Amino acid sequence: MGHDSSTQAEGRERPQRDDTARDAGRGDLVIDRCVCFDLRFSDLKKKLDERPATMDQIARRYGCGSCCGICRPYIERMLETGETVFTEVLHAESDKPSERR
């Protein structure tokens, strides 16, 4: 079953995955970016390596996690583990913003 265009943000095309994610051979589900701001988690991680931030600071600086919020659990996992490409659906543990460093 294909993706219905009504599930995508109006007037916004689905971002294309980069070759690294496609070549990883991890199946069809690859989550590697904040779709609202089209910022790859790997690029965000580089920025955070230079200037660490909490989830709230990330939302203010880069926008990620401040719009639809779907990327928040992925960014939180990235902060914990360093992972930047995900092949599973993650859900937020709570509606409260994270204060992780």
Backbone as XML, in Angstrom:
<?xml version="1.0"?>
<chain id="A" units="angstrom">
  <residue number="1" name="MET">
    <atom name="N" x="0.833" y="-1.171" z="0.000"/>
    <atom name="CA" x="0.000" y="0.000" z="0.000"/>
    <atom name="C" x="0.880" y="1.237" z="0.000"/>
  </residue>
  <residue number="2" name="GLY">
    <atom name="N" x="0.659" y="2.186" z="-0.901"/>
    <atom name="CA" x="1.501" y="3.377" z="-1.029"/>
    <atom name="C" x="1.124" y="4.442" z="-0.020"/>
  </residue>
  <residue number="3" name="HIS">
    <atom name="N" x="1.916" y="5.502" z="0.023"/>
    <atom name="CA" x="1.647" y="6.608" z="0.927"/>
    <atom name="C" x="0.595" y="7.508" z="0.312"/>
  </residue>
  <residue number="4" name="ASP">
    <atom name="N" x="-0.406" y="7.881" z="1.063"/>
    <atom name="CA" x="-1.450" y="8.783" z="0.620"/>
    <atom name="C" x="-0.941" y="10.213" z="0.757"/>
  </residue>
  <residue number="5" name="SER">
    <atom name="N" x="-1.093" y="11.007" z="-0.268"/>
    <atom name="CA" x="-0.573" y="12.369" z="-0.237"/>
    <atom name="C" x="-1.231" y="13.219" z="0.842"/>
  </residue>
  <residue number="6" name="SER">
    <atom name="N" x="-2.415" y="12.813" z="1.312"/>
    <atom name="CA" x="-3.084" y="13.585" z="2.361"/>
    <atom name="C" x="-2.367" y="13.475" z="3.695"/>
  </residue>
  <residue number="7" name="THR">
    <atom name="N" x="-1.469" y="12.492" z="3.856"/>
    <atom name="CA" x="-0.735" y="12.347" z="5.111"/>
    <atom name="C" x="0.513" y="13.211" z="5.139"/>
  </residue>
  <residue number="8" name="GLN">
    <atom name="N" x="0.865" y="13.829" z="4.023"/>
    <atom name="CA" x="2.027" y="14.694" z="3.967"/>
    <atom name="C" x="1.600" y="16.139" z="4.172"/>
  </residue>
  <residue number="9" name="ALA">
    <atom name="N" x="2.506" y="16.975" z="4.664"/>
    <atom name="CA" x="2.202" y="18.384" z="4.865"/>
    <atom name="C" x="1.817" y="19.010" z="3.528"/>
  </residue>
  <residue number="10" name="GLU">
    <atom name="N" x="0.804" y="19.840" z="3.559"/>
    <atom name="CA" x="0.301" y="20.460" z="2.339"/>
    <atom name="C" x="1.389" y="21.303" z="1.680"/>
  </residue>
  <residue number="11" name="GLY">
    <atom name="N" x="1.586" y="21.077" z="0.374"/>
    <atom name="CA" x="2.545" y="21.858" z="-0.393"/>
    <atom name="C" x="3.992" y="21.524" z="-0.126"/>
  </residue>
  <residue number="12" name="ARG">
    <atom name="N" x="4.282" y="20.460" z="0.575"/>
    <atom name="CA" x="5.668" y="20.121" z="0.907"/>
    <atom name="C" x="5.942" y="18.713" z="0.433"/>
  </residue>
  <residue number="13" name="GLU">
    <atom name="N" x="6.985" y="18.563" z="-0.365"/>
    <atom name="CA" x="7.340" y="17.235" z="-0.851"/>
    <atom name="C" x="8.119" y="16.479" z="0.214"/>
  </residue>
  <residue number="14" name="ARG">
    <atom name="N" x="7.999" y="15.176" z="0.169"/>
    <atom name="CA" x="8.734" y="14.316" z="1.098"/>
    <atom name="C" x="10.229" y="14.430" z="0.792"/>
  </residue>
  <residue number="15" name="PRO">
    <atom name="N" x="11.088" y="14.695" z="1.808"/>
    <atom name="CA" x="12.531" y="14.798" z="1.566"/>
    <atom name="C" x="13.102" y="13.479" z="1.048"/>
  </residue>
  <residue number="16" name="GLN">
    <atom name="N" x="14.086" y="13.572" z="0.193"/>
    <atom name="CA" x="14.757" y="12.388" z="-0.331"/>
    <atom name="C" x="15.815" y="11.934" z="0.664"/>
  </residue>
  <residue number="17" name="ARG">
    <atom name="N" x="15.930" y="10.624" z="0.823"/>
    <atom name="CA" x="16.964" y="10.086" z="1.708"/>
    <atom name="C" x="18.317" y="10.221" z="1.028"/>
  </residue>
  <residue number="18" name="ASP">
    <atom name="N" x="19.360" y="10.412" z="1.834"/>
    <atom name="CA" x="20.688" y="10.474" z="1.253"/>
    <atom name="C" x="21.195" y="9.066" z="0.956"/>
  </residue>
  <residue number="19" name="ASP">
    <atom name="N" x="22.273" y="8.969" z="0.174"/>
    <atom name="CA" x="22.809" y="7.668" z="-0.243"/>
    <atom name="C" x="23.260" y="6.821" z="0.940"/>
  </residue>
  <residue number="20" name="THR">
    <atom name="N" x="23.779" y="7.438" z="1.995"/>
    <atom name="CA" x="24.232" y="6.687" z="3.157"/>
    <atom name="C" x="23.095" y="5.892" z="3.757"/>
  </residue>
  <residue number="21" name="ALA">
    <atom name="N" x="21.958" y="6.526" z="3.938"/>
    <atom name="CA" x="20.802" y="5.840" z="4.522"/>
    <atom name="C" x="20.297" y="4.750" z="3.584"/>
  </residue>
  <residue number="22" name="ARG">
    <atom name="N" x="20.251" y="5.024" z="2.286"/>
    <atom name="CA" x="19.759" y="4.048" z="1.331"/>
    <atom name="C" x="20.695" y="2.850" z="1.238"/>
  </residue>
  <residue number="23" name="ASP">
    <atom name="N" x="21.986" y="3.107" z="1.261"/>
    <atom name="CA" x="22.971" y="2.035" z="1.124"/>
    <atom name="C" x="23.140" y="1.221" z="2.400"/>
  </residue>
  <residue number="24" name="ALA">
    <atom name="N" x="22.546" y="1.664" z="3.495"/>
    <atom name="CA" x="22.695" y="0.957" z="4.763"/>
    <atom name="C" x="22.007" y="-0.404" z="4.731"/>
  </residue>
  <residue number="25" name="GLY">
    <atom name="N" x="21.125" y="-0.623" z="3.747"/>
    <atom name="CA" x="20.460" y="-1.909" z="3.612"/>
    <atom name="C" x="19.550" y="-2.220" z="4.775"/>
  </residue>
  <residue number="26" name="ARG">
    <atom name="N" x="18.915" y="-1.226" z="5.327"/>
    <atom name="CA" x="18.117" y="-1.402" z="6.533"/>
    <atom name="C" x="16.626" y="-1.509" z="6.231"/>
  </residue>
  <residue number="27" name="GLY">
    <atom name="N" x="16.238" y="-1.758" z="4.990"/>
    <atom name="CA" x="14.822" y="-1.875" z="4.671"/>
    <atom name="C" x="14.230" y="-0.554" z="4.239"/>
  </residue>
  <residue number="28" name="ASP">
    <atom name="N" x="12.925" y="-0.499" z="4.228"/>
    <atom name="CA" x="12.230" y="0.674" z="3.720"/>
    <atom name="C" x="12.161" y="1.836" z="4.700"/>
  </residue>
  <residue number="29" name="LEU">
    <atom name="N" x="12.080" y="1.562" z="5.984"/>
    <atom name="CA" x="11.936" y="2.620" z="6.969"/>
    <atom name="C" x="13.301" y="3.169" z="7.368"/>
  </residue>
  <residue number="30" name="VAL">
    <atom name="N" x="13.555" y="4.408" z="6.989"/>
    <atom name="CA" x="14.789" y="5.080" z="7.380"/>
    <atom name="C" x="14.414" y="6.485" z="7.819"/>
  </residue>
  <residue number="31" name="ILE">
    <atom name="N" x="14.675" y="6.780" z="9.068"/>
    <atom name="CA" x="14.390" y="8.100" z="9.621"/>
    <atom name="C" x="15.737" y="8.721" z="9.954"/>
  </residue>
  <residue number="32" name="ASP">
    <atom name="N" x="16.063" y="9.795" z="9.241"/>
    <atom name="CA" x="17.396" y="10.378" z="9.401"/>
    <atom name="C" x="17.388" y="11.896" z="9.497"/>
  </residue>
  <residue number="33" name="ARG">
    <atom name="N" x="16.178" y="12.489" z="9.691"/>
    <atom name="CA" x="16.139" y="13.944" z="9.721"/>
    <atom name="C" x="14.852" y="14.456" z="10.341"/>
  </residue>
  <residue number="34" name="CYS">
    <atom name="N" x="14.890" y="15.737" z="10.685"/>
    <atom name="CA" x="13.692" y="16.486" z="11.052"/>
    <atom name="C" x="13.055" y="16.889" z="9.734"/>
  </residue>
  <residue number="35" name="VAL">
    <atom name="N" x="11.852" y="16.386" z="9.468"/>
    <atom name="CA" x="11.225" y="16.667" z="8.173"/>
    <atom name="C" x="10.700" y="18.096" z="8.092"/>
  </residue>
  <residue number="36" name="CYS">
    <atom name="N" x="10.333" y="18.703" z="9.199"/>
    <atom name="CA" x="9.818" y="20.076" z="9.152"/>
    <atom name="C" x="10.894" y="21.067" z="8.712"/>
  </residue>
  <residue number="37" name="PHE">
    <atom name="N" x="12.129" y="20.837" z="9.144"/>
    <atom name="CA" x="13.215" y="21.758" z="8.826"/>
    <atom name="C" x="14.262" y="21.134" z="7.905"/>
  </residue>
  <residue number="38" name="ASP">
    <atom name="N" x="13.989" y="19.914" z="7.432"/>
    <atom name="CA" x="14.862" y="19.188" z="6.518"/>
    <atom name="C" x="16.322" y="19.223" z="6.973"/>
  </residue>
  <residue number="39" name="LEU">
    <atom name="N" x="16.519" y="18.959" z="8.259"/>
    <atom name="CA" x="17.866" y="18.930" z="8.834"/>
    <atom name="C" x="18.177" y="17.498" z="9.242"/>
  </residue>
  <residue number="40" name="ARG">
    <atom name="N" x="19.210" y="16.927" z="8.621"/>
    <atom name="CA" x="19.619" y="15.558" z="8.948"/>
    <atom name="C" x="20.145" y="15.510" z="10.373"/>
  </residue>
  <residue number="41" name="PHE">
    <atom name="N" x="19.838" y="14.402" z="11.047"/>
    <atom name="CA" x="20.336" y="14.219" z="12.410"/>
    <atom name="C" x="21.861" y="14.211" z="12.434"/>
  </residue>
  <residue number="42" name="SER">
    <atom name="N" x="22.507" y="13.699" z="11.392"/>
    <atom name="CA" x="23.972" y="13.693" z="11.346"/>
    <atom name="C" x="24.522" y="15.116" z="11.292"/>
  </residue>
  <residue number="43" name="ASP">
    <atom name="N" x="23.847" y="16.016" z="10.556"/>
    <atom name="CA" x="24.275" y="17.419" z="10.511"/>
    <atom name="C" x="24.007" y="18.107" z="11.846"/>
  </residue>
  <residue number="44" name="LEU">
    <atom name="N" x="22.874" y="17.790" z="12.458"/>
    <atom name="CA" x="22.554" y="18.344" z="13.772"/>
    <atom name="C" x="23.574" y="17.881" z="14.805"/>
  </residue>
  <residue number="45" name="LYS">
    <atom name="N" x="23.960" y="16.607" z="14.734"/>
    <atom name="CA" x="24.946" y="16.067" z="15.678"/>
    <atom name="C" x="26.276" y="16.808" z="15.558"/>
  </residue>
  <residue number="46" name="LYS">
    <atom name="N" x="26.701" y="17.114" z="14.335"/>
    <atom name="CA" x="27.949" y="17.878" z="14.139"/>
    <atom name="C" x="27.853" y="19.249" z="14.803"/>
  </residue>
  <residue number="47" name="LYS">
    <atom name="N" x="26.693" y="19.896" z="14.636"/>
    <atom name="CA" x="26.496" y="21.208" z="15.269"/>
    <atom name="C" x="26.553" y="21.078" z="16.793"/>
  </residue>
  <residue number="48" name="LEU">
    <atom name="N" x="25.954" y="20.000" z="17.325"/>
    <atom name="CA" x="25.920" y="19.805" z="18.773"/>
    <atom name="C" x="27.268" y="19.360" z="19.327"/>
  </residue>
  <residue number="49" name="ASP">
    <atom name="N" x="28.093" y="18.714" z="18.500"/>
    <atom name="CA" x="29.447" y="18.366" z="18.933"/>
    <atom name="C" x="30.243" y="19.638" z="19.199"/>
  </residue>
  <residue number="50" name="GLU">
    <atom name="N" x="29.969" y="20.691" z="18.404"/>
    <atom name="CA" x="30.664" y="21.968" z="18.558"/>
    <atom name="C" x="30.034" y="22.837" z="19.641"/>
  </residue>
  <residue number="51" name="ARG">
    <atom name="N" x="28.713" y="22.726" z="19.771"/>
    <atom name="CA" x="27.983" y="23.562" z="20.726"/>
    <atom name="C" x="26.854" y="22.746" z="21.354"/>
  </residue>
  <residue number="52" name="PRO">
    <atom name="N" x="27.133" y="21.999" z="22.436"/>
    <atom name="CA" x="26.127" y="21.145" z="23.073"/>
    <atom name="C" x="24.883" y="21.931" z="23.483"/>
  </residue>
  <residue number="53" name="ALA">
    <atom name="N" x="23.747" y="21.225" z="23.526"/>
    <atom name="CA" x="22.488" y="21.880" z="23.859"/>
    <atom name="C" x="21.494" y="20.872" z="24.417"/>
  </residue>
  <residue number="54" name="THR">
    <atom name="N" x="20.526" y="21.375" z="25.176"/>
    <atom name="CA" x="19.395" y="20.566" z="25.627"/>
    <atom name="C" x="18.383" y="20.495" z="24.487"/>
  </residue>
  <residue number="55" name="MET">
    <atom name="N" x="17.359" y="19.673" z="24.648"/>
    <atom name="CA" x="16.327" y="19.560" z="23.621"/>
    <atom name="C" x="15.640" y="20.903" z="23.392"/>
  </residue>
  <residue number="56" name="ASP">
    <atom name="N" x="15.351" y="21.635" z="24.459"/>
    <atom name="CA" x="14.710" y="22.944" z="24.325"/>
    <atom name="C" x="15.609" y="23.934" z="23.576"/>
  </residue>
  <residue number="57" name="GLN">
    <atom name="N" x="16.904" y="23.899" z="23.856"/>
    <atom name="CA" x="17.838" y="24.779" z="23.157"/>
    <atom name="C" x="17.942" y="24.400" z="21.678"/>
  </residue>
  <residue number="58" name="ILE">
    <atom name="N" x="17.902" y="23.098" z="21.387"/>
    <atom name="CA" x="17.930" y="22.636" z="19.995"/>
    <atom name="C" x="16.716" y="23.179" z="19.262"/>
  </residue>
  <residue number="59" name="ALA">
    <atom name="N" x="15.547" y="23.104" z="19.894"/>
    <atom name="CA" x="14.315" y="23.605" z="19.278"/>
    <atom name="C" x="14.429" y="25.101" z="18.989"/>
  </residue>
  <residue number="60" name="ARG">
    <atom name="N" x="14.996" y="25.859" z="19.911"/>
    <atom name="CA" x="15.131" y="27.306" z="19.710"/>
    <atom name="C" x="16.179" y="27.638" z="18.654"/>
  </residue>
  <residue number="61" name="ARG">
    <atom name="N" x="17.336" y="26.963" z="18.688"/>
    <atom name="CA" x="18.429" y="27.273" z="17.760"/>
    <atom name="C" x="18.159" y="26.824" z="16.330"/>
  </residue>
  <residue number="62" name="TYR">
    <atom name="N" x="17.678" y="25.587" z="16.195"/>
    <atom name="CA" x="17.604" y="24.970" z="14.866"/>
    <atom name="C" x="16.185" y="24.679" z="14.407"/>
  </residue>
  <residue number="63" name="GLY">
    <atom name="N" x="15.198" y="24.847" z="15.293"/>
    <atom name="CA" x="13.810" y="24.596" z="14.938"/>
    <atom name="C" x="13.365" y="23.162" z="15.155"/>
  </residue>
  <residue number="64" name="CYS">
    <atom name="N" x="14.279" y="22.222" z="15.104"/>
    <atom name="CA" x="13.938" y="20.804" z="15.231"/>
    <atom name="C" x="13.240" y="20.533" z="16.560"/>
  </residue>
  <residue number="65" name="GLY">
    <atom name="N" x="12.099" y="19.858" z="16.487"/>
    <atom name="CA" x="11.333" y="19.544" z="17.675"/>
    <atom name="C" x="10.350" y="20.629" z="18.073"/>
  </residue>
  <residue number="66" name="SER">
    <atom name="N" x="10.336" y="21.745" z="17.340"/>
    <atom name="CA" x="9.455" y="22.861" z="17.709"/>
    <atom name="C" x="8.198" y="22.948" z="16.854"/>
  </residue>
  <residue number="67" name="CYS">
    <atom name="N" x="8.108" y="22.136" z="15.825"/>
    <atom name="CA" x="6.963" y="22.215" z="14.917"/>
    <atom name="C" x="6.030" y="21.037" z="15.189"/>
  </residue>
  <residue number="68" name="CYS">
    <atom name="N" x="6.160" y="19.956" z="14.452"/>
    <atom name="CA" x="5.258" y="18.804" z="14.653"/>
    <atom name="C" x="5.687" y="17.938" z="15.829"/>
  </residue>
  <residue number="69" name="GLY">
    <atom name="N" x="6.980" y="17.950" z="16.191"/>
    <atom name="CA" x="7.474" y="17.211" z="17.346"/>
    <atom name="C" x="7.813" y="15.750" z="17.093"/>
  </residue>
  <residue number="70" name="ILE">
    <atom name="N" x="7.577" y="15.265" z="15.886"/>
    <atom name="CA" x="7.853" y="13.852" z="15.604"/>
    <atom name="C" x="9.338" y="13.528" z="15.762"/>
  </residue>
  <residue number="71" name="CYS">
    <atom name="N" x="10.217" y="14.469" z="15.490"/>
    <atom name="CA" x="11.653" y="14.203" z="15.566"/>
    <atom name="C" x="12.198" y="14.196" z="16.993"/>
  </residue>
  <residue number="72" name="ARG">
    <atom name="N" x="11.443" y="14.707" z="17.946"/>
    <atom name="CA" x="11.955" y="14.822" z="19.321"/>
    <atom name="C" x="12.495" y="13.513" z="19.898"/>
  </residue>
  <residue number="73" name="PRO">
    <atom name="N" x="11.759" y="12.392" z="19.832"/>
    <atom name="CA" x="12.318" y="11.172" z="20.419"/>
    <atom name="C" x="13.580" y="10.692" z="19.690"/>
  </residue>
  <residue number="74" name="TYR">
    <atom name="N" x="13.692" y="11.000" z="18.398"/>
    <atom name="CA" x="14.892" y="10.611" z="17.649"/>
    <atom name="C" x="16.076" y="11.478" z="18.069"/>
  </residue>
  <residue number="75" name="ILE">
    <atom name="N" x="15.831" y="12.747" z="18.252"/>
    <atom name="CA" x="16.906" y="13.638" z="18.708"/>
    <atom name="C" x="17.322" y="13.265" z="20.124"/>
  </residue>
  <residue number="76" name="GLU">
    <atom name="N" x="16.357" y="12.941" z="20.980"/>
    <atom name="CA" x="16.696" y="12.515" z="22.337"/>
    <atom name="C" x="17.541" y="11.245" z="22.322"/>
  </residue>
  <residue number="77" name="ARG">
    <atom name="N" x="17.188" y="10.293" z="21.454"/>
    <atom name="CA" x="17.989" y="9.063" z="21.325"/>
    <atom name="C" x="19.378" y="9.407" z="20.792"/>
  </residue>
  <residue number="78" name="MET">
    <atom name="N" x="19.449" y="10.320" z="19.817"/>
    <atom name="CA" x="20.741" y="10.742" z="19.271"/>
    <atom name="C" x="21.612" y="11.334" z="20.379"/>
  </residue>
  <residue number="79" name="LEU">
    <atom name="N" x="21.008" y="12.142" z="21.248"/>
    <atom name="CA" x="21.764" y="12.737" z="22.349"/>
    <atom name="C" x="22.291" y="11.674" z="23.304"/>
  </residue>
  <residue number="80" name="GLU">
    <atom name="N" x="21.514" y="10.615" z="23.497"/>
    <atom name="CA" x="21.912" y="9.532" z="24.407"/>
    <atom name="C" x="22.951" y="8.597" z="23.797"/>
  </residue>
  <residue number="81" name="THR">
    <atom name="N" x="22.778" y="8.249" z="22.509"/>
    <atom name="CA" x="23.574" y="7.172" z="21.913"/>
    <atom name="C" x="24.514" y="7.608" z="20.791"/>
  </residue>
  <residue number="82" name="GLY">
    <atom name="N" x="24.257" y="8.765" z="20.196"/>
    <atom name="CA" x="25.049" y="9.187" z="19.048"/>
    <atom name="C" x="24.500" y="8.678" z="17.723"/>
  </residue>
  <residue number="83" name="GLU">
    <atom name="N" x="23.449" y="7.844" z="17.777"/>
    <atom name="CA" x="22.808" y="7.329" z="16.560"/>
    <atom name="C" x="22.221" y="8.480" z="15.757"/>
  </residue>
  <residue number="84" name="THR">
    <atom name="N" x="22.307" y="8.397" z="14.417"/>
    <atom name="CA" x="21.721" y="9.441" z="13.576"/>
    <atom name="C" x="20.804" y="8.893" z="12.487"/>
  </residue>
  <residue number="85" name="VAL">
    <atom name="N" x="20.742" y="7.584" z="12.336"/>
    <atom name="CA" x="19.838" y="6.951" z="11.371"/>
    <atom name="C" x="19.044" y="5.897" z="12.125"/>
  </residue>
  <residue number="86" name="PHE">
    <atom name="N" x="17.721" y="5.962" z="11.998"/>
    <atom name="CA" x="16.836" y="5.087" z="12.756"/>
    <atom name="C" x="15.976" y="4.259" z="11.820"/>
  </residue>
  <residue number="87" name="THR">
    <atom name="N" x="15.716" y="3.024" z="12.207"/>
    <atom name="CA" x="14.918" y="2.115" z="11.384"/>
    <atom name="C" x="13.696" y="1.622" z="12.139"/>
  </residue>
  <residue number="88" name="GLU">
    <atom name="N" x="13.366" y="2.299" z="13.234"/>
    <atom name="CA" x="12.186" y="1.948" z="14.010"/>
    <atom name="C" x="11.445" y="3.214" z="14.388"/>
  </residue>
  <residue number="89" name="VAL">
    <atom name="N" x="10.158" y="3.091" z="14.612"/>
    <atom name="CA" x="9.345" y="4.226" z="15.031"/>
    <atom name="C" x="9.531" y="4.425" z="16.528"/>
  </residue>
  <residue number="90" name="LEU">
    <atom name="N" x="9.902" y="5.632" z="16.909"/>
    <atom name="CA" x="10.066" y="5.980" z="18.318"/>
    <atom name="C" x="8.944" y="6.920" z="18.718"/>
  </residue>
  <residue number="91" name="HIS">
    <atom name="N" x="8.514" y="6.827" z="19.956"/>
    <atom name="CA" x="7.461" y="7.694" z="20.480"/>
    <atom name="C" x="7.999" y="8.452" z="21.670"/>
  </residue>
  <residue number="92" name="ALA">
    <atom name="N" x="7.526" y="9.648" z="21.846"/>
    <atom name="CA" x="7.935" y="10.468" z="22.984"/>
    <atom name="C" x="7.475" y="9.814" z="24.279"/>
  </residue>
  <residue number="93" name="GLU">
    <atom name="N" x="8.322" y="9.853" z="25.288"/>
    <atom name="CA" x="7.975" y="9.266" z="26.580"/>
    <atom name="C" x="6.962" y="10.120" z="27.317"/>
  </residue>
  <residue number="94" name="SER">
    <atom name="N" x="7.016" y="11.432" z="27.120"/>
    <atom name="CA" x="6.061" y="12.334" z="27.761"/>
    <atom name="C" x="5.912" y="13.575" z="26.902"/>
  </residue>
  <residue number="95" name="ASP">
    <atom name="N" x="4.988" y="14.412" z="27.257"/>
    <atom name="CA" x="4.795" y="15.660" z="26.529"/>
    <atom name="C" x="5.688" y="16.771" z="27.057"/>
  </residue>
  <residue number="96" name="LYS">
    <atom name="N" x="6.390" y="16.521" z="28.160"/>
    <atom name="CA" x="7.261" y="17.523" z="28.735"/>
    <atom name="C" x="8.569" y="17.579" z="27.966"/>
  </residue>
  <residue number="97" name="PRO">
    <atom name="N" x="9.104" y="18.793" z="27.706"/>
    <atom name="CA" x="10.391" y="18.903" z="27.013"/>
    <atom name="C" x="11.509" y="18.269" z="27.834"/>
  </residue>
  <residue number="98" name="SER">
    <atom name="N" x="12.454" y="17.701" z="27.136"/>
    <atom name="CA" x="13.600" y="17.060" z="27.790"/>
    <atom name="C" x="14.602" y="18.115" z="28.214"/>
  </residue>
  <residue number="99" name="GLU">
    <atom name="N" x="15.267" y="17.868" z="29.303"/>
    <atom name="CA" x="16.324" y="18.762" z="29.764"/>
    <atom name="C" x="17.680" y="18.077" z="29.695"/>
  </residue>
  <residue number="100" name="ARG">
    <atom name="N" x="17.824" y="17.163" z="28.768"/>
    <atom name="CA" x="19.110" y="16.455" z="28.625"/>
    <atom name="C" x="20.171" y="17.405" z="28.129"/>
  </residue>
  <residue number="101" name="ARG">
    <atom name="N" x="21.392" y="17.156" z="28.526"/>
    <atom name="CA" x="22.523" y="18.004" z="28.089"/>
    <atom name="C" x="23.199" y="17.412" z="26.898"/>
  </residue>
</chain>
